[in-house]
């Protein structure tokens, strides 16, 4: 699984991967991200397994976006 795009709206974070699938998670489930500014949300790094926000001390696994 390889991320192609990450974006936010007021309620969710979205992940689009290399095969075109789009998954999302509710931001309210991650209070640090939910309360972060747009600038803070968009300052992340990618690992082979997920997204990391060093300054927020938050990590999300790519697989979590696609569990139903």
N, CA, C and O atoms as a Maestro MAE file, in Angstrom:
{
 s_m_m2io_version
 :::
 2.0.0
}

f_m_ct {
 s_m_title
 :::
 protein
 m_atom[272] {
  # First column is atom index #
  i_m_mmod_type
  r_m_x_coord
  r_m_y_coord
  r_m_z_coord
  i_m_residue_number
  s_m_chain_name
  s_m_pdb_residue_name
  s_m_pdb_atom_name
  i_m_atomic_number
  :::
  1 25 0.851 -1.170 0.000 1 A "UNK " " N  " 7
  2 3 0.000 0.000 0.000 1 A "UNK " " CA " 6
  3 2 0.900 1.237 0.000 1 A "UNK " " C  " 6
  4 15 1.763 1.396 0.864 1 A "UNK " " O  " 8
  5 25 0.682 2.097 -0.976 2 A "UNK " " N  " 7
  6 3 1.502 3.294 -1.087 2 A "UNK " " CA " 6
  7 2 0.591 4.526 -1.172 2 A "UNK " " C  " 6
  8 15 -0.276 4.589 -2.043 2 A "UNK " " O  " 8
  9 25 0.776 5.504 -0.280 3 A "UNK " " N  " 7
  10 3 -0.086 6.682 -0.299 3 A "UNK " " CA " 6
  11 2 0.191 7.568 -1.508 3 A "UNK " " C  " 6
  12 15 1.342 7.765 -1.899 3 A "UNK " " O  " 8
  13 25 -0.875 8.097 -2.092 4 A "UNK " " N  " 7
  14 3 -0.758 9.045 -3.200 4 A "UNK " " CA " 6
  15 2 -1.163 10.449 -2.756 4 A "UNK " " C  " 6
  16 15 -0.603 11.440 -3.223 4 A "UNK " " O  " 8
  17 25 -2.150 10.527 -1.840 5 A "UNK " " N  " 7
  18 3 -2.648 11.830 -1.416 5 A "UNK " " CA " 6
  19 2 -3.289 11.707 -0.034 5 A "UNK " " C  " 6
  20 15 -3.961 10.720 0.267 5 A "UNK " " O  " 8
  21 25 -3.072 12.722 0.795 6 A "UNK " " N  " 7
  22 3 -3.698 12.818 2.110 6 A "UNK " " CA " 6
  23 2 -4.346 14.196 2.179 6 A "UNK " " C  " 6
  24 15 -3.725 15.198 1.825 6 A "UNK " " O  " 8
  25 25 -5.609 14.242 2.640 7 A "UNK " " N  " 7
  26 3 -6.275 15.534 2.794 7 A "UNK " " CA " 6
  27 2 -7.315 15.455 3.905 7 A "UNK " " C  " 6
  28 15 -7.666 14.378 4.386 7 A "UNK " " O  " 8
  29 25 -7.791 16.625 4.293 8 A "UNK " " N  " 7
  30 3 -8.725 16.757 5.408 8 A "UNK " " CA " 6
  31 2 -9.939 17.565 4.983 8 A "UNK " " C  " 6
  32 15 -9.860 18.401 4.082 8 A "UNK " " O  " 8
  33 25 -11.073 17.304 5.646 9 A "UNK " " N  " 7
  34 3 -12.162 18.254 5.672 9 A "UNK " " CA " 6
  35 2 -12.452 18.506 7.148 9 A "UNK " " C  " 6
  36 15 -11.639 18.130 7.993 9 A "UNK " " O  " 8
  37 25 -13.549 19.112 7.479 10 A "UNK " " N  " 7
  38 3 -13.803 19.457 8.884 10 A "UNK " " CA " 6
  39 2 -14.014 18.241 9.775 10 A "UNK " " C  " 6
  40 15 -13.794 18.312 10.984 10 A "UNK " " O  " 8
  41 25 -14.439 17.125 9.186 11 A "UNK " " N  " 7
  42 3 -14.792 15.950 9.977 11 A "UNK " " CA " 6
  43 2 -13.905 14.732 9.772 11 A "UNK " " C  " 6
  44 15 -13.880 13.844 10.624 11 A "UNK " " O  " 8
  45 25 -13.171 14.669 8.653 12 A "UNK " " N  " 7
  46 3 -12.456 13.433 8.318 12 A "UNK " " CA " 6
  47 2 -11.056 13.710 7.792 12 A "UNK " " C  " 6
  48 15 -10.747 14.808 7.328 12 A "UNK " " O  " 8
  49 25 -10.213 12.675 7.879 13 A "UNK " " N  " 7
  50 3 -8.939 12.642 7.172 13 A "UNK " " CA " 6
  51 2 -9.069 11.563 6.106 13 A "UNK " " C  " 6
  52 15 -9.605 10.485 6.361 13 A "UNK " " O  " 8
  53 25 -8.577 11.860 4.919 14 A "UNK " " N  " 7
  54 3 -8.697 10.946 3.769 14 A "UNK " " CA " 6
  55 2 -7.317 10.500 3.297 14 A "UNK " " C  " 6
  56 15 -6.335 11.238 3.380 14 A "UNK " " O  " 8
  57 25 -7.279 9.280 2.804 15 A "UNK " " N  " 7
  58 3 -6.055 8.709 2.241 15 A "UNK " " CA " 6
  59 2 -6.401 8.051 0.916 15 A "UNK " " C  " 6
  60 15 -7.269 7.181 0.849 15 A "UNK " " O  " 8
  61 25 -5.713 8.476 -0.135 16 A "UNK " " N  " 7
  62 3 -5.840 7.819 -1.438 16 A "UNK " " CA " 6
  63 2 -4.554 7.054 -1.676 16 A "UNK " " C  " 6
  64 15 -3.462 7.605 -1.538 16 A "UNK " " O  " 8
  65 25 -4.682 5.771 -2.037 17 A "UNK " " N  " 7
  66 3 -3.498 4.946 -2.259 17 A "UNK " " CA " 6
  67 2 -3.286 4.692 -3.747 17 A "UNK " " C  " 6
  68 15 -4.124 5.036 -4.581 17 A "UNK " " O  " 8
  69 25 -2.153 4.087 -4.055 18 A "UNK " " N  " 7
  70 3 -1.706 3.934 -5.448 18 A "UNK " " CA " 6
  71 2 -2.680 3.179 -6.345 18 A "UNK " " C  " 6
  72 15 -2.641 3.373 -7.560 18 A "UNK " " O  " 8
  73 25 -3.549 2.330 -5.807 19 A "UNK " " N  " 7
  74 3 -4.502 1.618 -6.676 19 A "UNK " " CA " 6
  75 2 -5.822 2.383 -6.849 19 A "UNK " " C  " 6
  76 15 -6.764 1.870 -7.452 19 A "UNK " " O  " 8
  77 25 -5.884 3.616 -6.315 20 A "UNK " " N  " 7
  78 3 -7.063 4.450 -6.476 20 A "UNK " " CA " 6
  79 2 -8.072 4.393 -5.347 20 A "UNK " " C  " 6
  80 15 -8.991 5.210 -5.311 20 A "UNK " " O  " 8
  81 25 -7.929 3.447 -4.417 21 A "UNK " " N  " 7
  82 3 -8.849 3.362 -3.288 21 A "UNK " " CA " 6
  83 2 -8.696 4.592 -2.399 21 A "UNK " " C  " 6
  84 15 -7.602 5.129 -2.225 21 A "UNK " " O  " 8
  85 25 -9.824 5.018 -1.843 22 A "UNK " " N  " 7
  86 3 -9.826 6.121 -0.889 22 A "UNK " " CA " 6
  87 2 -10.458 5.632 0.401 22 A "UNK " " C  " 6
  88 15 -11.567 5.098 0.407 22 A "UNK " " O  " 8
  89 25 -9.735 5.822 1.486 23 A "UNK " " N  " 7
  90 3 -10.240 5.491 2.813 23 A "UNK " " CA " 6
  91 2 -10.267 6.747 3.649 23 A "UNK " " C  " 6
  92 15 -9.587 7.725 3.338 23 A "UNK " " O  " 8
  93 25 -11.062 6.723 4.727 24 A "UNK " " N  " 7
  94 3 -11.114 7.896 5.596 24 A "UNK " " CA " 6
  95 2 -11.364 7.480 7.036 24 A "UNK " " C  " 6
  96 15 -11.851 6.386 7.318 24 A "UNK " " O  " 8
  97 25 -11.016 8.387 7.932 25 A "UNK " " N  " 7
  98 3 -11.234 8.202 9.360 25 A "UNK " " CA " 6
  99 2 -11.841 9.474 9.928 25 A "UNK " " C  " 6
  100 15 -11.575 10.571 9.437 25 A "UNK " " O  " 8
  101 25 -12.653 9.325 10.957 26 A "UNK " " N  " 7
  102 3 -13.252 10.476 11.631 26 A "UNK " " CA " 6
  103 2 -12.192 11.180 12.478 26 A "UNK " " C  " 6
  104 15 -11.508 10.541 13.277 26 A "UNK " " O  " 8
  105 25 -12.059 12.479 12.305 27 A "UNK " " N  " 7
  106 3 -11.086 13.237 13.090 27 A "UNK " " CA " 6
  107 2 -11.447 13.255 14.572 27 A "UNK " " C  " 6
  108 15 -10.553 13.301 15.417 27 A "UNK " " O  " 8
  109 25 -12.737 13.220 14.906 28 A "UNK " " N  " 7
  110 3 -13.127 13.267 16.318 28 A "UNK " " CA " 6
  111 2 -12.567 12.077 17.101 28 A "UNK " " C  " 6
  112 15 -12.483 12.123 18.329 28 A "UNK " " O  " 8
  113 25 -12.184 11.014 16.390 29 A "UNK " " N  " 7
  114 3 -11.582 9.859 17.050 29 A "UNK " " CA " 6
  115 2 -10.115 10.101 17.415 29 A "UNK " " C  " 6
  116 15 -9.501 9.295 18.113 29 A "UNK " " O  " 8
  117 25 -9.567 11.209 16.941 30 A "UNK " " N  " 7
  118 3 -8.159 11.563 17.181 30 A "UNK " " CA " 6
  119 2 -8.111 13.021 17.644 30 A "UNK " " C  " 6
  120 15 -7.844 13.918 16.844 30 A "UNK " " O  " 8
  121 25 -8.370 13.259 18.938 31 A "UNK " " N  " 7
  122 3 -8.506 14.629 19.444 31 A "UNK " " CA " 6
  123 2 -7.330 15.549 19.124 31 A "UNK " " C  " 6
  124 15 -7.535 16.742 18.903 31 A "UNK " " O  " 8
  125 25 -6.120 15.030 19.094 32 A "UNK " " N  " 7
  126 3 -4.972 15.882 18.781 32 A "UNK " " CA " 6
  127 2 -5.063 16.413 17.356 32 A "UNK " " C  " 6
  128 15 -4.753 17.579 17.110 32 A "UNK " " O  " 8
  129 25 -5.480 15.583 16.429 33 A "UNK " " N  " 7
  130 3 -5.671 16.034 15.043 33 A "UNK " " CA " 6
  131 2 -6.921 16.895 14.896 33 A "UNK " " C  " 6
  132 15 -6.916 17.894 14.177 33 A "UNK " " O  " 8
  133 25 -7.977 16.505 15.574 34 A "UNK " " N  " 7
  134 3 -9.242 17.238 15.492 34 A "UNK " " CA " 6
  135 2 -9.061 18.695 15.927 34 A "UNK " " C  " 6
  136 15 -9.637 19.603 15.328 34 A "UNK " " O  " 8
  137 25 -8.266 18.907 16.963 35 A "UNK " " N  " 7
  138 3 -8.057 20.251 17.507 35 A "UNK " " CA " 6
  139 2 -6.868 20.979 16.898 35 A "UNK " " C  " 6
  140 15 -6.607 22.129 17.249 35 A "UNK " " O  " 8
  141 25 -6.154 20.341 16.008 36 A "UNK " " N  " 7
  142 3 -4.977 20.960 15.387 36 A "UNK " " CA " 6
  143 2 -5.388 21.974 14.327 36 A "UNK " " C  " 6
  144 15 -6.474 21.890 13.752 36 A "UNK " " O  " 8
  145 25 -4.507 22.927 14.080 37 A "UNK " " N  " 7
  146 3 -4.729 23.890 12.998 37 A "UNK " " CA " 6
  147 2 -4.476 23.193 11.661 37 A "UNK " " C  " 6
  148 15 -3.890 22.111 11.614 37 A "UNK " " O  " 8
  149 25 -4.921 23.821 10.586 38 A "UNK " " N  " 7
  150 3 -4.650 23.258 9.250 38 A "UNK " " CA " 6
  151 2 -3.149 23.130 9.024 38 A "UNK " " C  " 6
  152 15 -2.685 22.140 8.458 38 A "UNK " " O  " 8
  153 25 -2.396 24.122 9.461 39 A "UNK " " N  " 7
  154 3 -0.940 24.081 9.298 39 A "UNK " " CA " 6
  155 2 -0.345 22.885 10.044 39 A "UNK " " C  " 6
  156 15 0.519 22.191 9.510 39 A "UNK " " O  " 8
  157 25 -0.803 22.644 11.271 40 A "UNK " " N  " 7
  158 3 -0.306 21.502 12.047 40 A "UNK " " CA " 6
  159 2 -0.697 20.173 11.395 40 A "UNK " " C  " 6
  160 15 0.113 19.248 11.334 40 A "UNK " " O  " 8
  161 25 -1.916 20.080 10.918 41 A "UNK " " N  " 7
  162 3 -2.379 18.829 10.279 41 A "UNK " " CA " 6
  163 2 -1.564 18.496 9.041 41 A "UNK " " C  " 6
  164 15 -1.295 17.328 8.760 41 A "UNK " " O  " 8
  165 25 -1.178 19.512 8.315 42 A "UNK " " N  " 7
  166 3 -0.468 19.286 7.053 42 A "UNK " " CA " 6
  167 2 1.041 19.174 7.217 42 A "UNK " " C  " 6
  168 15 1.761 19.080 6.224 42 A "UNK " " O  " 8
  169 25 1.530 19.182 8.447 43 A "UNK " " N  " 7
  170 3 2.968 19.011 8.711 43 A "UNK " " CA " 6
  171 2 3.191 17.579 9.235 43 A "UNK " " C  " 6
  172 15 3.349 17.360 10.436 43 A "UNK " " O  " 8
  173 25 3.199 16.630 8.320 44 A "UNK " " N  " 7
  174 3 3.337 15.215 8.662 44 A "UNK " " CA " 6
  175 2 4.475 14.599 7.857 44 A "UNK " " C  " 6
  176 15 4.953 15.172 6.878 44 A "UNK " " O  " 8
  177 25 4.890 13.423 8.295 45 A "UNK " " N  " 7
  178 3 5.836 12.622 7.530 45 A "UNK " " CA " 6
  179 2 5.205 11.251 7.299 45 A "UNK " " C  " 6
  180 15 4.329 10.818 8.048 45 A "UNK " " O  " 8
  181 25 5.666 10.585 6.252 46 A "UNK " " N  " 7
  182 3 5.162 9.253 5.915 46 A "UNK " " CA " 6
  183 2 6.224 8.214 6.197 46 A "UNK " " C  " 6
  184 15 7.409 8.426 5.938 46 A "UNK " " O  " 8
  185 25 5.786 7.094 6.728 47 A "UNK " " N  " 7
  186 3 6.658 5.934 6.889 47 A "UNK " " CA " 6
  187 2 6.108 4.853 5.964 47 A "UNK " " C  " 6
  188 15 5.088 5.072 5.311 47 A "UNK " " O  " 8
  189 25 6.751 3.703 5.892 48 A "UNK " " N  " 7
  190 3 6.190 2.634 5.060 48 A "UNK " " CA " 6
  191 2 4.816 2.146 5.545 48 A "UNK " " C  " 6
  192 15 4.097 1.480 4.800 48 A "UNK " " O  " 8
  193 25 4.453 2.477 6.793 49 A "UNK " " N  " 7
  194 3 3.226 1.930 7.381 49 A "UNK " " CA " 6
  195 2 2.168 2.963 7.727 49 A "UNK " " C  " 6
  196 15 1.009 2.609 7.939 49 A "UNK " " O  " 8
  197 25 2.553 4.260 7.787 50 A "UNK " " N  " 7
  198 3 1.555 5.227 8.219 50 A "UNK " " CA " 6
  199 2 2.011 6.672 8.150 50 A "UNK " " C  " 6
  200 15 3.011 7.017 7.521 50 A "UNK " " O  " 8
  201 25 1.229 7.495 8.826 51 A "UNK " " N  " 7
  202 3 1.432 8.947 8.851 51 A "UNK " " CA " 6
  203 2 1.841 9.334 10.267 51 A "UNK " " C  " 6
  204 15 1.269 8.841 11.239 51 A "UNK " " O  " 8
  205 25 2.830 10.218 10.383 52 A "UNK " " N  " 7
  206 3 3.320 10.645 11.696 52 A "UNK " " CA " 6
  207 2 3.336 12.167 11.771 52 A "UNK " " C  " 6
  208 15 3.834 12.846 10.873 52 A "UNK " " O  " 8
  209 25 2.780 12.687 12.865 53 A "UNK " " N  " 7
  210 3 2.834 14.112 13.182 53 A "UNK " " CA " 6
  211 2 3.721 14.260 14.410 53 A "UNK " " C  " 6
  212 15 3.253 14.114 15.539 53 A "UNK " " O  " 8
  213 25 4.984 14.547 14.195 54 A "UNK " " N  " 7
  214 3 5.956 14.616 15.290 54 A "UNK " " CA " 6
  215 2 5.542 15.633 16.345 54 A "UNK " " C  " 6
  216 15 5.547 15.325 17.536 54 A "UNK " " O  " 8
  217 25 5.188 16.830 15.923 55 A "UNK " " N  " 7
  218 3 4.859 17.907 16.857 55 A "UNK " " CA " 6
  219 2 3.548 17.653 17.608 55 A "UNK " " C  " 6
  220 15 3.327 18.255 18.659 55 A "UNK " " O  " 8
  221 25 2.684 16.789 17.103 56 A "UNK " " N  " 7
  222 3 1.446 16.430 17.796 56 A "UNK " " CA " 6
  223 2 1.566 15.091 18.527 56 A "UNK " " C  " 6
  224 15 0.688 14.726 19.308 56 A "UNK " " O  " 8
  225 25 2.649 14.367 18.272 57 A "UNK " " N  " 7
  226 3 2.842 13.025 18.823 57 A "UNK " " CA " 6
  227 2 1.655 12.122 18.472 57 A "UNK " " C  " 6
  228 15 1.066 11.470 19.335 57 A "UNK " " O  " 8
  229 25 1.329 12.106 17.183 58 A "UNK " " N  " 7
  230 3 0.199 11.309 16.682 58 A "UNK " " CA " 6
  231 2 0.665 10.462 15.505 58 A "UNK " " C  " 6
  232 15 1.469 10.913 14.688 58 A "UNK " " O  " 8
  233 25 0.159 9.233 15.420 59 A "UNK " " N  " 7
  234 3 0.473 8.308 14.332 59 A "UNK " " CA " 6
  235 2 -0.804 7.615 13.890 59 A "UNK " " C  " 6
  236 15 -1.625 7.221 14.719 59 A "UNK " " O  " 8
  237 25 -0.970 7.468 12.580 60 A "UNK " " N  " 7
  238 3 -2.085 6.700 12.031 60 A "UNK " " CA " 6
  239 2 -1.531 5.684 11.040 60 A "UNK " " C  " 6
  240 15 -0.715 6.018 10.181 60 A "UNK " " O  " 8
  241 25 -1.976 4.459 11.167 61 A "UNK " " N  " 7
  242 3 -1.568 3.374 10.282 61 A "UNK " " CA " 6
  243 2 -2.401 3.404 9.006 61 A "UNK " " C  " 6
  244 15 -3.614 3.602 9.066 61 A "UNK " " O  " 8
  245 25 -1.769 3.212 7.858 62 A "UNK " " N  " 7
  246 3 -2.494 3.186 6.587 62 A "UNK " " CA " 6
  247 2 -3.612 2.158 6.593 62 A "UNK " " C  " 6
  248 15 -4.712 2.432 6.113 62 A "UNK " " O  " 8
  249 25 -3.338 0.972 7.136 63 A "UNK " " N  " 7
  250 3 -4.349 -0.100 7.138 63 A "UNK " " CA " 6
  251 2 -5.636 0.326 7.827 63 A "UNK " " C  " 6
  252 15 -6.719 -0.101 7.427 63 A "UNK " " O  " 8
  253 25 -5.537 1.159 8.857 64 A "UNK " " N  " 7
  254 3 -6.717 1.598 9.603 64 A "UNK " " CA " 6
  255 2 -7.736 2.359 8.757 64 A "UNK " " C  " 6
  256 15 -8.914 2.412 9.109 64 A "UNK " " O  " 8
  257 25 -7.298 2.941 7.658 65 A "UNK " " N  " 7
  258 3 -8.185 3.682 6.778 65 A "UNK " " CA " 6
  259 2 -9.120 2.770 5.988 65 A "UNK " " C  " 6
  260 15 -10.126 3.226 5.443 65 A "UNK " " O  " 8
  261 25 -8.788 1.491 5.930 66 A "UNK " " N  " 7
  262 3 -9.532 0.584 5.059 66 A "UNK " " CA " 6
  263 2 -10.211 -0.566 5.788 66 A "UNK " " C  " 6
  264 15 -10.761 -1.456 5.139 66 A "UNK " " O  " 8
  265 25 -10.190 -0.575 7.120 67 A "UNK " " N  " 7
  266 3 -10.945 -1.574 7.879 67 A "UNK " " CA " 6
  267 2 -12.386 -1.157 7.932 67 A "UNK " " C  " 6
  268 15 -12.692 0.001 8.215 67 A "UNK " " O  " 8
  269 25 -13.258 -2.069 7.667 68 A "UNK " " N  " 7
  270 3 -14.700 -1.780 7.704 68 A "UNK " " CA " 6
  271 2 -15.329 -2.484 8.876 68 A "UNK " " C  " 6
  272 15 -16.537 -2.372 9.088 68 A "UNK " " O  " 8
  :::
 }
 m_bond[271] {
  # First column is bond index #
  i_m_from
  i_m_to
  i_m_order
  :::
  1 1 2 1
  2 2 3 1
  3 3 4 2
  4 3 5 1
  5 5 6 1
  6 6 7 1
  7 7 8 2
  8 7 9 1
  9 9 10 1
  10 10 11 1
  11 11 12 2
  12 11 13 1
  13 13 14 1
  14 14 15 1
  15 15 16 2
  16 15 17 1
  17 17 18 1
  18 18 19 1
  19 19 20 2
  20 19 21 1
  21 21 22 1
  22 22 23 1
  23 23 24 2
  24 23 25 1
  25 25 26 1
  26 26 27 1
  27 27 28 2
  28 27 29 1
  29 29 30 1
  30 30 31 1
  31 31 32 2
  32 31 33 1
  33 33 34 1
  34 34 35 1
  35 35 36 2
  36 35 37 1
  37 37 38 1
  38 38 39 1
  39 39 40 2
  40 39 41 1
  41 41 42 1
  42 42 43 1
  43 43 44 2
  44 43 45 1
  45 45 46 1
  46 46 47 1
  47 47 48 2
  48 47 49 1
  49 49 50 1
  50 50 51 1
  51 51 52 2
  52 51 53 1
  53 53 54 1
  54 54 55 1
  55 55 56 2
  56 55 57 1
  57 57 58 1
  58 58 59 1
  59 59 60 2
  60 59 61 1
  61 61 62 1
  62 62 63 1
  63 63 64 2
  64 63 65 1
  65 65 66 1
  66 66 67 1
  67 67 68 2
  68 67 69 1
  69 69 70 1
  70 70 71 1
  71 71 72 2
  72 71 73 1
  73 73 74 1
  74 74 75 1
  75 75 76 2
  76 75 77 1
  77 77 78 1
  78 78 79 1
  79 79 80 2
  80 79 81 1
  81 81 82 1
  82 82 83 1
  83 83 84 2
  84 83 85 1
  85 85 86 1
  86 86 87 1
  87 87 88 2
  88 87 89 1
  89 89 90 1
  90 90 91 1
  91 91 92 2
  92 91 93 1
  93 93 94 1
  94 94 95 1
  95 95 96 2
  96 95 97 1
  97 97 98 1
  98 98 99 1
  99 99 100 2
  100 99 101 1
  101 101 102 1
  102 102 103 1
  103 103 104 2
  104 103 105 1
  105 105 106 1
  106 106 107 1
  107 107 108 2
  108 107 109 1
  109 109 110 1
  110 110 111 1
  111 111 112 2
  112 111 113 1
  113 113 114 1
  114 114 115 1
  115 115 116 2
  116 115 117 1
  117 117 118 1
  118 118 119 1
  119 119 120 2
  120 119 121 1
  121 121 122 1
  122 122 123 1
  123 123 124 2
  124 123 125 1
  125 125 126 1
  126 126 127 1
  127 127 128 2
  128 127 129 1
  129 129 130 1
  130 130 131 1
  131 131 132 2
  132 131 133 1
  133 133 134 1
  134 134 135 1
  135 135 136 2
  136 135 137 1
  137 137 138 1
  138 138 139 1
  139 139 140 2
  140 139 141 1
  141 141 142 1
  142 142 143 1
  143 143 144 2
  144 143 145 1
  145 145 146 1
  146 146 147 1
  147 147 148 2
  148 147 149 1
  149 149 150 1
  150 150 151 1
  151 151 152 2
  152 151 153 1
  153 153 154 1
  154 154 155 1
  155 155 156 2
  156 155 157 1
  157 157 158 1
  158 158 159 1
  159 159 160 2
  160 159 161 1
  161 161 162 1
  162 162 163 1
  163 163 164 2
  164 163 165 1
  165 165 166 1
  166 166 167 1
  167 167 168 2
  168 167 169 1
  169 169 170 1
  170 170 171 1
  171 171 172 2
  172 171 173 1
  173 173 174 1
  174 174 175 1
  175 175 176 2
  176 175 177 1
  177 177 178 1
  178 178 179 1
  179 179 180 2
  180 179 181 1
  181 181 182 1
  182 182 183 1
  183 183 184 2
  184 183 185 1
  185 185 186 1
  186 186 187 1
  187 187 188 2
  188 187 189 1
  189 189 190 1
  190 190 191 1
  191 191 192 2
  192 191 193 1
  193 193 194 1
  194 194 195 1
  195 195 196 2
  196 195 197 1
  197 197 198 1
  198 198 199 1
  199 199 200 2
  200 199 201 1
  201 201 202 1
  202 202 203 1
  203 203 204 2
  204 203 205 1
  205 205 206 1
  206 206 207 1
  207 207 208 2
  208 207 209 1
  209 209 210 1
  210 210 211 1
  211 211 212 2
  212 211 213 1
  213 213 214 1
  214 214 215 1
  215 215 216 2
  216 215 217 1
  217 217 218 1
  218 218 219 1
  219 219 220 2
  220 219 221 1
  221 221 222 1
  222 222 223 1
  223 223 224 2
  224 223 225 1
  225 225 226 1
  226 226 227 1
  227 227 228 2
  228 227 229 1
  229 229 230 1
  230 230 231 1
  231 231 232 2
  232 231 233 1
  233 233 234 1
  234 234 235 1
  235 235 236 2
  236 235 237 1
  237 237 238 1
  238 238 239 1
  239 239 240 2
  240 239 241 1
  241 241 242 1
  242 242 243 1
  243 243 244 2
  244 243 245 1
  245 245 246 1
  246 246 247 1
  247 247 248 2
  248 247 249 1
  249 249 250 1
  250 250 251 1
  251 251 252 2
  252 251 253 1
  253 253 254 1
  254 254 255 1
  255 255 256 2
  256 255 257 1
  257 257 258 1
  258 258 259 1
  259 259 260 2
  260 259 261 1
  261 261 262 1
  262 262 263 1
  263 263 264 2
  264 263 265 1
  265 265 266 1
  266 266 267 1
  267 267 268 2
  268 267 269 1
  269 269 270 1
  270 270 271 1
  271 271 272 2
  :::
 }
}
